[in-house]
Amino acid sequence: MKNTKHLIEVKNVSKTFQLGKLDVPVLKNISLSVEQGDFLSIMGPSGSGKSTLLYLMGGLDHVTQGEIYIKDKLMKKLNDEEQSSMRRKDIGFVFQFYNLIPNLSVEENILLPSLLDGKSKEELKEDLEAILKIVDLEDRRNHTPRELSGGQQQRTAIARALIGKPDIIFADEPIGNLDSKNGVEILKILQKINREQKKTIIMVTHSEESATYGNRIMSLCDGVIQNDNYC
């Protein structure tokens, strides 16, 4: 096991997809580190590799070459059970499509991952109340997704990502399906979570304006890092 101070470390990572008989490189020798408390916005046009990089860091895909460490653990050395445990306990995901279960209430959608992990509703009660307040859904807790606006559905998804108390939140185009007003509200919530809850956030976006909600902006183009700066 590697000893490093970085929360996440990506070392010389490449990712290639097969298209028929062709190998299509998507990421090319990417290296970066993420510190505890960073809000990293990864920018780039469609096809730049930004979502692929997010999925690799989150353990949802596997590198072709290179190494990724999360909290000192080399991802490719973890077995399926260990990776699954890390995704449940150390990592939260927020996607462009909210991935809520239609017939469950807001509260039930938020609690579901932790209940499946063996926790009881009673022991989660205090955390649930705090999280509902953070995302401003206290008055919608018993509503189902079809009774919510897109912004409220995404706030539910953010709350679900928080309930397991992860150190890292990965957000893939979290406002991609929202109008500008709701999009700004979601970005402000993520910024608040980063600043007040001290969660490390890695967000993929194609929008320069959205990227400024982070404290660090990295640009990708054709699978290569163009620049990477703290704001």
Order of alpha helices (4+ residues) and beta strands (2+ residues): beta-beta-beta-alpha-beta-beta-alpha-beta-alpha-alpha-alpha-beta-alpha-beta-alpha-beta-beta
